[in-house]
Amino acid sequence: MSSLKKRLFSFWVSILVLVCSIIGCSNQAISWQQSCQNDEGKYPAWAVSLHSPGSRVVFDGTANQQVLLNLAAGKGPKQFHIDIFKHTAANKYIYKFTDMQEQLLSSQTYTVDGCRGVSVDLSEYPTGIYYIIVRGDAQGCRSKKWKIQKVPYKENSVLICDGIPYRNGKPFMVIGLYHAGDPTIDVVNSQNAKGVSDKKLTRKEMFGSLKERGFNAVQFGFWTASKEFYQEAADYDLMVLSESTVELDKVFQLREQPNVLGWYNFDEPSHGEARVAGLIYNAYKRIDPYHPVMTAFYRKPAGYNKHRLVDIALADKYCIRNPRSSLAEVTNYVQQCRDVLLESDPTTCVMVVPQLFTVDGYSDKAWPGFEPTYRQIRCNVYAGIAGGAKGVFYYAYYTHEWLDTGMAKNPKRKHWFLPESNLWSSISELNAELYSIKDVILLSKHWEGPKLESSGKAVFRSLILPNGRRYLLVVNPEADKINITVTIADDAAQPTALLDSPTLQAEPNGKWSGVLPGYEVGVYQIK
């Protein structure tokens, strides 16, 4: 999108969000209109971070900021956590938790030296509105008040807890695809009518072929999907992510559809657009607190963290330009999105956006029209997982950028169209592979201990599941083969290769060595 179009878009979105907040989003069934009543003290005396299912905001004790904490009752997480950070002269902090009428439910005075954590268990309280009040004892430090709303649990909710997406209370592995919606069907059929192909694309054909290839979610790009689209997608067990930033009224109409995956904030916001994207995020959460806000990021994550923009960040670092392109940046970018953009908030996560497309229509010739190979796409996916990605959302089924060389299986098509690529027949193999290790991708935590030495830029991650099973993931993001040596402190441990990974040979002193060909991935279970 051009900078002028983005500026105009941001302006009209700001107007729309304001109007929506006034006349539409004050829905009394779920009263999300924020009533944050902070007095602005002259001198900041503390910072408070609140994180729970739905939001995490850091306060400096003076700014008139807002927080919206969405806590789903029933099967949802029961607690939220408060961190109080000492900043200046205050030595003690009075914490109060009240009901809507400000009747005191709990209170405590804390002495803080650095940081003090406070956990609040809401399981004993009914759904409704509550308040947190914090006051420091330093001169000029006044009370700060924040509103919390606990909402009833709802079936088909998609919530993120401890950095893991859950649907109906169960971990949910998203394998999605961008631009698989009616706008694409219309454009492809329009091209076909002009002699590009004698075929006609239908929803039924698109949904059926995507299900066969292991996809479970689609992104409806450019505008909001219709109710009929949701219903037909549900027949193929496909979740739907709608791009609906300028049609917030339709979110009211569609939020009860059982296959809502989430809502798409405007694409790839710049740092200067963070405020507008933050307003859109808040509008979404007022309308629908039960599904995540998602969008793609490709810029350096620093600069966004003053605004909550998303619950799920889609990291789209596209690196594949030729047969020897390095994919090392993918891992780093996913990690940056997790640590910087989302501040490691346990109510958020990152999904990787593999580069399942090519273009060649840019004037700078940075994109030469090279179609990624299967090995590169597979490496792209696992490089993201090594960075902590908790799902995959490929880009794309179709793209509007020009492709002068044409599609591999239909040179008349001058735009990327996945079914006419060499990857269409093999992507199901990769998706099936991901499903086979979904517990490792979703539920594992970092496991300290193993060390990696390599002759190249190998990406390494050691993982452990809640049941104690341990795994190693090694990715070669370069085109040339590399030698690797893994050191495991447990002398009895033995890495067993999974998914046809290269075998590792035992060496003295708990070392295991092997060779990873270019773009190869090694997945090993430690037994």
TITOR-905361 format. One record per residue (C-alpha): residue number from 1; x, y, z. Coordinates in nm, 4 decimals. Each point is the difference from the previous one (the first is absolute). Layout:
N
    n      east     north        up
  NUM         X         Y         Z
...
***
This chain:
527
    n      east     north        up
    1    0.0000    0.0000    0.0000
    2    0.1408    0.3442   -0.0930
    3    0.0872    0.2488    0.2748
    4   -0.2735    0.2408   -0.1228
    5   -0.2618   -0.2733    0.0033
    6    0.1148   -0.1059    0.3446
    7   -0.0296    0.3552    0.1326
    8   -0.3513    0.0329   -0.1423
    9   -0.0842   -0.3425    0.1335
   10    0.1287    0.0906    0.3468
   11   -0.2044    0.3217   -0.0010
   12   -0.3268   -0.1714   -0.0892
   13    0.0653   -0.2863    0.2404
   14    0.0528    0.2542    0.2793
   15   -0.3368    0.1587   -0.0826
   16   -0.1677   -0.3401   -0.0205
   17    0.1442   -0.1175    0.3316
   18   -0.1134    0.3230    0.1670
   19   -0.3542   -0.0327   -0.1383
   20   -0.0088   -0.3697    0.0881
   21    0.1058    0.0791    0.3566
   22   -0.2794    0.2565    0.0314
   23   -0.2941   -0.1772   -0.1599
   24    0.0853   -0.3622   -0.0534
   25    0.2522   -0.1475    0.2360
   26   -0.1676    0.0910    0.3270
   27   -0.1915   -0.3272   -0.0182
   28   -0.1548   -0.0435    0.3433
   29    0.0046   -0.3803   -0.0115
   30    0.3788    0.0219    0.0108
   31    0.0749    0.3491    0.1209
   32    0.3513    0.0570   -0.1275
   33   -0.0071    0.3810    0.0098
   34    0.3009    0.0827    0.2185
   35   -0.0421    0.2296    0.3009
   36    0.3596    0.0445    0.1081
   37    0.0163    0.2620    0.2756
   38    0.3631    0.0874    0.0657
   39    0.1090    0.3211    0.1656
   40    0.3192    0.1199   -0.1609
   41    0.2645    0.0319    0.2688
   42    0.2722    0.2531   -0.0665
   43    0.2817   -0.2414    0.0782
   44   -0.0008   -0.3631   -0.1151
   45    0.0513   -0.2276    0.2969
   46   -0.0581   -0.3464   -0.1405
   47   -0.0825   -0.2054   -0.3043
   48   -0.2645   -0.2698   -0.0052
   49   -0.0306   -0.2710   -0.2605
   50   -0.3208   -0.1971   -0.0161
   51   -0.0128   -0.3181   -0.2003
   52   -0.2812   -0.2485   -0.0280
   53   -0.2024   -0.1725   -0.2732
   54   -0.0559    0.2952   -0.2292
   55    0.2371    0.2842    0.0745
   56    0.3296    0.1167    0.1406
   57    0.0817    0.3677    0.0421
   58    0.2849    0.1698    0.1821
   59   -0.0890    0.3190    0.1909
   60    0.2462    0.2667    0.1076
   61   -0.2169    0.1359    0.2801
   62   -0.0814    0.3274   -0.1758
   63   -0.1348   -0.0594   -0.3485
   64   -0.3747   -0.0221   -0.0473
   65    0.0080   -0.3505   -0.1430
   66   -0.2630   -0.2697   -0.0215
   67   -0.0022   -0.3739    0.0430
   68   -0.2566   -0.2581   -0.0947
   69    0.0411   -0.3403    0.1617
   70   -0.2115   -0.2727   -0.1594
   71   -0.0371   -0.2937    0.2348
   72   -0.2110   -0.2874   -0.1246
   73   -0.1782   -0.1758    0.2821
   74   -0.0585   -0.3743    0.0129
   75    0.2620   -0.1775   -0.2088
   76    0.2120    0.3092   -0.0462
   77    0.3028    0.0934    0.2140
   78   -0.0950    0.1030    0.3514
   79    0.2735    0.2447    0.0954
   80    0.1623    0.3206   -0.1049
   81    0.3315    0.1263    0.1231
   82    0.1191    0.3459    0.1018
   83    0.3642    0.1058    0.0042
   84    0.0781    0.3165    0.1976
   85    0.3361    0.1552   -0.0895
   86    0.1634    0.2583    0.2244
   87    0.1019    0.3100   -0.1941
   88    0.0778    0.2846    0.2392
   89   -0.0635    0.0902    0.3601
   90   -0.2964   -0.2214    0.0842
   91    0.0813   -0.2809    0.2439
   92   -0.3463   -0.1409    0.0627
   93   -0.2936   -0.0662   -0.2299
   94   -0.3581   -0.0538    0.1042
   95   -0.1893   -0.2412   -0.2233
   96   -0.3813   -0.0240    0.0085
   97   -0.2359   -0.2251   -0.1918
   98   -0.3686    0.1066   -0.0027
   99   -0.3294   -0.0887   -0.1630
  100   -0.1935    0.2264   -0.2367
  101   -0.1397    0.1994    0.2927
  102    0.3571    0.0337    0.1315
  103   -0.0739   -0.2177    0.3004
  104    0.3360   -0.1324    0.1192
  105    0.0626   -0.3671   -0.0812
  106    0.3690   -0.0175    0.0912
  107    0.2779    0.2368    0.0989
  108    0.3665   -0.0200    0.0854
  109    0.2972    0.2285    0.0534
  110    0.3257   -0.0992   -0.1693
  111    0.3570    0.1067    0.0487
  112    0.1690    0.0020   -0.3389
  113    0.3701   -0.0062   -0.0719
  114    0.0312   -0.0422   -0.3738
  115   -0.3063   -0.2054   -0.0923
  116   -0.2803   -0.1655    0.1935
  117   -0.2536   -0.2360   -0.1525
  118   -0.3631   -0.0322    0.1069
  119   -0.2310   -0.2761   -0.1266
  120   -0.3778    0.0278    0.0193
  121   -0.2206   -0.3086   -0.0248
  122   -0.3382    0.0855   -0.1545
  123   -0.1410   -0.3533    0.0057
  124   -0.2081    0.0736    0.3122
  125   -0.1530    0.3165   -0.1446
  126   -0.2948    0.0116   -0.2426
  127    0.0179    0.1599   -0.3426
  128   -0.0190    0.3770    0.0095
  129    0.2018    0.3180    0.0414
  130    0.2795    0.0457    0.2533
  131    0.2616    0.2623    0.0730
  132    0.3670    0.0022    0.0938
  133    0.1237    0.3010    0.1971
  134    0.3714    0.0516    0.0681
  135    0.1559    0.2835    0.1967
  136    0.3622    0.0742    0.0848
  137    0.0946    0.1798    0.3215
  138    0.2304    0.2623   -0.1556
  139   -0.0925    0.3667   -0.0252
  140   -0.1811    0.0757   -0.3264
  141   -0.0923   -0.3656   -0.0490
  142   -0.3767   -0.0301   -0.0298
  143   -0.2349   -0.2944   -0.0302
  144   -0.0295   -0.1728   -0.3368
  145   -0.3133   -0.1917   -0.0878
  146   -0.0555   -0.2645   -0.2665
  147   -0.3073   -0.1876   -0.1085
  148   -0.0169   -0.3769   -0.0454
  149   -0.2886   -0.1899   -0.1531
  150   -0.0412   -0.3724    0.0488
  151   -0.2137   -0.1445   -0.2768
  152   -0.1822   -0.3356   -0.0248
  153    0.1677   -0.2852   -0.1782
  154   -0.1279   -0.0644   -0.3536
  155    0.0286   -0.3003   -0.2257
  156    0.2305    0.0384   -0.3010
  157    0.2039    0.2700    0.1740
  158    0.3604    0.0336   -0.1148
  159    0.2109    0.1139    0.2952
  160    0.3730    0.0132    0.0602
  161    0.1329   -0.1210    0.3331
  162    0.3661   -0.0379    0.0908
  163    0.0895    0.0883   -0.3590
  164   -0.2077   -0.2850   -0.1483
  165   -0.3169    0.0347   -0.2147
  166   -0.2992   -0.1901    0.1395
  167   -0.3352   -0.0729   -0.1618
  168   -0.2731   -0.1355    0.2208
  169    0.2571   -0.0491    0.2715
  170    0.2302   -0.2183   -0.2135
  171    0.3343    0.1000   -0.1595
  172   -0.0644    0.0974   -0.3606
  173    0.2591   -0.0247   -0.2765
  174   -0.0761    0.2518   -0.2764
  175    0.1151   -0.0859   -0.3518
  176   -0.1473    0.2839   -0.2006
  177    0.0232    0.1574   -0.3444
  178   -0.0295    0.3663   -0.0992
  179   -0.2319    0.1341   -0.2719
  180   -0.2265   -0.3038   -0.0260
  181   -0.3320    0.1840   -0.0262
  182   -0.2632    0.1318   -0.2354
  183    0.2141    0.2924   -0.1271
  184    0.2562   -0.2511   -0.1249
  185   -0.2674   -0.2164   -0.1614
  186   -0.1386    0.3044   -0.1820
  187    0.3410    0.1164   -0.1253
  188    0.1129   -0.3452   -0.1126
  189   -0.3249   -0.0619   -0.1887
  190    0.0243    0.3437   -0.1603
  191    0.3511   -0.0836   -0.1211
  192   -0.1114   -0.3423   -0.1181
  193   -0.2810    0.1558   -0.2057
  194    0.2660    0.1974   -0.1884
  195    0.1751   -0.3154   -0.1204
  196    0.2275   -0.0761    0.2944
  197   -0.1747   -0.3313    0.0721
  198   -0.3127   -0.1896   -0.1012
  199   -0.0767   -0.0910    0.3624
  200   -0.2419    0.1672    0.2406
  201    0.0943    0.0266    0.3666
  202   -0.2739   -0.0496    0.2600
  203   -0.0096    0.0091    0.3782
  204   -0.0704   -0.3721    0.0055
  205    0.3040   -0.0777   -0.2147
  206    0.2266    0.2350    0.1972
  207   -0.1125   -0.1213    0.3431
  208    0.0150   -0.3653   -0.0994
  209    0.3510    0.0242   -0.1423
  210    0.1273    0.1899    0.3050
  211   -0.1449   -0.2541    0.2413
  212    0.1593   -0.2816   -0.2012
  213    0.3370    0.1723    0.0408
  214   -0.0260    0.0346    0.3775
  215   -0.0990    0.3641    0.0407
  216   -0.2411    0.0795    0.2836
  217   -0.0333    0.3789   -0.0352
  218   -0.0315    0.2619   -0.2735
  219    0.0504    0.3742   -0.0003
  220   -0.2744    0.1847   -0.1838
  221    0.1976    0.2943   -0.1332
  222   -0.1010    0.3548   -0.0972
  223   -0.3399    0.0109    0.1734
  224   -0.2267   -0.1945    0.2367
  225   -0.1268   -0.3464   -0.0859
  226   -0.3747   -0.0557   -0.0289
  227   -0.1999   -0.2206    0.2323
  228   -0.0411   -0.2460   -0.2870
  229    0.3762   -0.0167   -0.0468
  230    0.0472   -0.0905    0.3671
  231   -0.2689   -0.2652   -0.0181
  232    0.1361   -0.1608   -0.3153
  233    0.3557    0.0060    0.1367
  234   -0.1265   -0.1743    0.3151
  235   -0.1197   -0.2901   -0.2163
  236    0.3688   -0.0615   -0.0769
  237    0.1197    0.0551    0.3607
  238    0.1659    0.3280   -0.0974
  239    0.0323    0.2904    0.2436
  240   -0.0297    0.3521   -0.1436
  241    0.2126    0.3086    0.0704
  242   -0.1763    0.3066   -0.1441
  243    0.1700    0.3251   -0.0976
  244   -0.2677    0.2295    0.1392
  245    0.1634    0.3188    0.1279
  246   -0.2341    0.2288   -0.1928
  247   -0.3101   -0.2143    0.0522
  248   -0.0143   -0.0300    0.3779
  249   -0.3792   -0.0059   -0.0112
  250    0.0210   -0.3389   -0.1715
  251    0.1991   -0.1408    0.2924
  252   -0.3200    0.0337    0.2074
  253   -0.1823   -0.2112   -0.2593
  254    0.2692   -0.2660   -0.0396
  255    0.1554   -0.0451    0.3443
  256   -0.2369   -0.2888    0.0870
  257    0.1065   -0.2111   -0.2987
  258    0.1573   -0.3181    0.1430
  259    0.3022    0.0117   -0.2319
  260    0.1203    0.3543    0.0713
  261    0.3767   -0.0226    0.0429
  262    0.0527    0.3691    0.0675
  263   -0.0027    0.3494   -0.1482
  264    0.2714    0.1513   -0.2187
  265    0.1339    0.3413    0.0977
  266    0.1261    0.2089   -0.2921
  267    0.2926   -0.1614   -0.1734
  268    0.3658    0.0627    0.0900
  269   -0.0467    0.3219    0.2012
  270    0.2968    0.2351    0.0186
  271    0.1181    0.1367    0.3335
  272   -0.1769    0.3274   -0.0811
  273   -0.3263   -0.1878   -0.0487
  274    0.0164   -0.1744    0.3382
  275   -0.2481    0.2364    0.1646
  276   -0.2670   -0.0570   -0.2672
  277    0.0605   -0.3764    0.0077
  278   -0.0331    0.0157    0.3788
  279   -0.3378    0.1719   -0.0320
  280   -0.1151   -0.2699   -0.2395
  281    0.1206   -0.2685    0.2405
  282   -0.2012    0.1523    0.2856
  283   -0.3093    0.0253   -0.2210
  284    0.0274   -0.3682   -0.0928
  285    0.0387   -0.1075    0.3629
  286   -0.3031    0.2038    0.1071
  287   -0.2091   -0.1750   -0.2640
  288    0.1451   -0.3493    0.0336
  289    0.2197   -0.0892    0.2987
  290   -0.0100   -0.3689   -0.0908
  291    0.2208   -0.0013   -0.3093
  292    0.3514    0.1342   -0.0636
  293    0.0990    0.3020   -0.2033
  294    0.2726   -0.0944   -0.2477
  295    0.2112    0.1726   -0.2619
  296    0.3312   -0.0259   -0.1832
  297    0.3217    0.1818    0.0899
  298    0.3168    0.0299   -0.2052
  299    0.1695    0.3107    0.1473
  300    0.2320    0.0047    0.3001
  301   -0.2308   -0.0673    0.2978
  302    0.1369    0.2838    0.2173
  303   -0.2373    0.2953    0.0158
  304   -0.3320   -0.1806    0.0292
  305    0.0081   -0.1098    0.3615
  306   -0.1698    0.3128    0.1356
  307   -0.3135   -0.1180   -0.1784
  308   -0.1695   -0.3388    0.0122
  309   -0.0700   -0.0771   -0.3657
  310   -0.0552   -0.3751   -0.0156
  311   -0.0416   -0.3177    0.1962
  312    0.1742   -0.2034   -0.2706
  313    0.2868    0.1520   -0.1994
  314    0.0541   -0.1482   -0.3460
  315    0.3722    0.0297   -0.0766
  316    0.0461    0.0348   -0.3770
  317    0.3723    0.0307   -0.0566
  318    0.0304   -0.0927   -0.3686
  319    0.3574   -0.0958   -0.0895
  320   -0.0200   -0.2338   -0.3002
  321    0.1237    0.1667   -0.3188
  322    0.2101   -0.2697   -0.1666
  323    0.1166   -0.3623    0.0454
  324    0.2600    0.1044    0.2600
  325   -0.1894    0.2517    0.2154
  326    0.0709   -0.0072    0.3739
  327   -0.2953   -0.0559    0.2346
  328    0.1867    0.0798    0.3223
  329   -0.1917    0.3266    0.0497
  330   -0.3306   -0.1863    0.0369
  331    0.0918   -0.1454    0.3391
  332    0.1319    0.3303    0.1299
  333   -0.3080    0.1895   -0.1127
  334   -0.2452   -0.2409    0.1620
  335    0.1976    0.0286    0.3241
  336   -0.0044    0.3804   -0.0228
  337   -0.3759    0.0042   -0.0542
  338   -0.0424   -0.2151    0.3088
  339    0.2443    0.1853    0.2266
  340   -0.0279    0.3610   -0.1207
  341   -0.3320    0.0490   -0.1765
  342   -0.2006   -0.2159    0.2418
  343    0.2315    0.0359    0.3031
  344   -0.0291   -0.3781    0.0578
  345   -0.3576    0.0557    0.1177
  346   -0.1499   -0.3438    0.0818
  347   -0.3318    0.1069   -0.1583
  348    0.1661    0.0410   -0.3397
  349    0.1933   -0.2142   -0.2445
  350    0.1772    0.0154   -0.3354
  351   -0.0695   -0.2019   -0.3137
  352    0.2425   -0.0199   -0.2895
  353   -0.1044    0.1054   -0.3525
  354    0.2028   -0.2122   -0.2452
  355    0.0690    0.1482   -0.3428
  356   -0.2256   -0.2148   -0.2148
  357    0.0064    0.2388   -0.2991
  358    0.2203    0.2002   -0.2308
  359   -0.0255    0.3230   -0.2019
  360    0.2205    0.1863   -0.2463
  361   -0.1854    0.3226   -0.0682
  362    0.1914    0.2368    0.2287
  363    0.2138    0.2680   -0.1636
  364    0.3007   -0.0669    0.2270
  365    0.0200   -0.3586   -0.1348
  366    0.0395   -0.1290    0.3574
  367   -0.2541   -0.2700   -0.0819
  368    0.1134   -0.1972   -0.3075
  369   -0.3040   -0.2280   -0.0253
  370    0.1727   -0.3067    0.1455
  371   -0.2497   -0.2566    0.1304
  372    0.1120   -0.1367    0.3390
  373    0.0932   -0.3658    0.0061
  374   -0.1637   -0.2507    0.2304
  375    0.3189   -0.0241    0.2076
  376    0.0073    0.3773    0.0415
  377   -0.3664    0.0188    0.1057
  378    0.0490   -0.2841    0.2488
  379    0.3092    0.1712    0.1372
  380   -0.1941    0.3296    0.0198
  381   -0.2679   -0.1677    0.2134
  382    0.2422   -0.1665    0.2402
  383    0.2175    0.3104    0.0278
  384   -0.3104    0.1752    0.1330
  385   -0.0787   -0.2838    0.2399
  386    0.3581    0.0165    0.1270
  387   -0.0697    0.3646    0.0822
  388   -0.3053   -0.0938    0.2078
  389   -0.2824    0.0138   -0.2560
  390   -0.3198   -0.1729    0.1178
  391   -0.1652   -0.0358   -0.3379
  392    0.0458    0.0456   -0.3750
  393   -0.1834    0.2365   -0.2351
  394    0.1368   -0.0299   -0.3543
  395   -0.0016    0.2913   -0.2416
  396   -0.1787   -0.0609   -0.2333
  397   -0.2680   -0.1716   -0.2078
  398    0.0073    0.2988   -0.2362
  399    0.1822    0.3338   -0.0104
  400   -0.0853    0.3126   -0.1963
  401    0.3652    0.0956   -0.0687
  402    0.1188   -0.0430   -0.3594
  403    0.1846   -0.3161   -0.1089
  404    0.1323    0.0592   -0.3506
  405    0.1510   -0.3477   -0.0298
  406   -0.3415   -0.1559    0.0607
  407   -0.0897   -0.3001    0.2134
  408    0.2046   -0.3172   -0.0360
  409   -0.2958   -0.2057   -0.1218
  410   -0.1788    0.2823   -0.1800
  411    0.2274    0.2722   -0.1425
  412   -0.3080    0.1957   -0.1081
  413   -0.0755    0.0754    0.3655
  414    0.1947    0.3159    0.0870
  415   -0.0751   -0.0165    0.3732
  416    0.0919   -0.2599    0.2601
  417   -0.2698   -0.2689    0.0227
  418    0.0951   -0.2936    0.2231
  419   -0.1920   -0.2742   -0.1880
  420    0.2101    0.0761   -0.3101
  421    0.3328   -0.0219    0.1838
  422    0.2413   -0.2899    0.0395
  423   -0.0720    0.0060    0.3765
  424   -0.3717   -0.0751   -0.0264
  425    0.0545   -0.3754   -0.0152
  426    0.2489   -0.0144    0.2888
  427   -0.1310    0.2444    0.2614
  428   -0.2288   -0.2686    0.1463
  429    0.3068   -0.2032    0.0970
  430    0.1406    0.2891    0.2022
  431   -0.3322    0.0754    0.1695
  432   -0.0461   -0.3653    0.0975
  433    0.3493    0.0040    0.1462
  434   -0.0839    0.3054    0.2114
  435   -0.3168   -0.1623    0.1327
  436    0.2017   -0.3065    0.1026
  437    0.2124    0.2123    0.2377
  438   -0.2618    0.2600    0.0978
  439    0.0426   -0.0701    0.3717
  440    0.3710    0.0731   -0.0279
  441   -0.0723    0.3247   -0.1869
  442   -0.2777    0.1191    0.2310
  443    0.0698   -0.1318    0.3487
  444    0.3773   -0.0182    0.0298
  445    0.2138    0.2381    0.2043
  446    0.3662    0.0803   -0.0330
  447    0.2239   -0.2640    0.1546
  448    0.3331    0.1181    0.1345
  449    0.2954   -0.2297   -0.0378
  450    0.0838   -0.1140   -0.3537
  451    0.2554    0.2012   -0.1946
  452    0.0576    0.0226   -0.3743
  453    0.3172    0.0558   -0.1988
  454   -0.0193    0.0342   -0.3765
  455    0.2111    0.0951   -0.2985
  456   -0.2715    0.2378   -0.1205
  457   -0.2989    0.2039    0.1215
  458   -0.2019   -0.2865    0.1427
  459   -0.3121    0.0906    0.1996
  460   -0.0452   -0.2099    0.3123
  461   -0.2778   -0.0445    0.2550
  462   -0.0260   -0.2542    0.2826
  463   -0.3552   -0.0721    0.1159
  464   -0.1803   -0.1831    0.2777
  465   -0.3662   -0.0982    0.0245
  466   -0.2054    0.0066    0.3225
  467    0.0269   -0.3821    0.0120
  468    0.3802    0.0268    0.0089
  469    0.0707   -0.1108   -0.3561
  470    0.2942    0.1892   -0.1456
  471    0.0718    0.1033   -0.3575
  472    0.2640    0.1761   -0.2059
  473   -0.0717    0.2106   -0.3090
  474    0.2922    0.0907   -0.2261
  475   -0.0511    0.2041   -0.3189
  476    0.2546    0.0789   -0.2696
  477   -0.1265    0.3312   -0.1471
  478    0.2673    0.0118   -0.2709
  479    0.0387   -0.1681   -0.3394
  480    0.3304   -0.1753    0.0838
  481    0.0347   -0.3036    0.2237
  482    0.1342    0.0455    0.3535
  483    0.1541   -0.2220    0.2638
  484   -0.1691    0.0009    0.3392
  485    0.0933   -0.1317    0.3444
  486   -0.2539   -0.0141    0.2822
  487    0.1182   -0.0396    0.3594
  488   -0.2482   -0.1499    0.2455
  489    0.0970   -0.0031    0.3690
  490   -0.1882   -0.3234    0.0640
  491    0.2416   -0.2741   -0.1120
  492   -0.2859   -0.2492   -0.0246
  493   -0.2010    0.2241   -0.2337
  494   -0.0327   -0.1081   -0.3603
  495   -0.1441    0.2232   -0.2755
  496   -0.2344   -0.1989   -0.2230
  497   -0.0634    0.1498   -0.3436
  498   -0.3628    0.0820   -0.0883
  499   -0.1581    0.1043   -0.3317
  500    0.2837   -0.1515   -0.2058
  501    0.2523    0.2328    0.1654
  502    0.3723   -0.0653   -0.0556
  503    0.1373   -0.2485    0.2544
  504    0.2392    0.1231    0.2687
  505    0.3027   -0.2119    0.0889
  506    0.1184   -0.0513    0.3587
  507    0.3310    0.1615    0.0975
  508    0.1901   -0.0004    0.3328
  509   -0.1091    0.2264    0.2901
  510   -0.3710    0.0120   -0.0778
  511    0.0459    0.1429   -0.3491
  512   -0.2009   -0.0890   -0.3091
  513    0.1087    0.1063   -0.3490
  514   -0.1469    0.0030   -0.3448
  515   -0.0422    0.1867   -0.3280
  516   -0.2960    0.2160   -0.0986
  517   -0.0345    0.0584   -0.3765
  518   -0.1093    0.3397   -0.1251
  519   -0.3413    0.1081    0.1405
  520   -0.0254   -0.3266    0.1923
  521   -0.1885   -0.0374    0.3277
  522    0.0876   -0.2389    0.2800
  523   -0.2630   -0.0986    0.2590
  524    0.1167   -0.2352    0.2754
  525   -0.1618   -0.1532    0.3061
  526    0.2340   -0.0525    0.2950
  527   -0.0516   -0.3456    0.1465
***
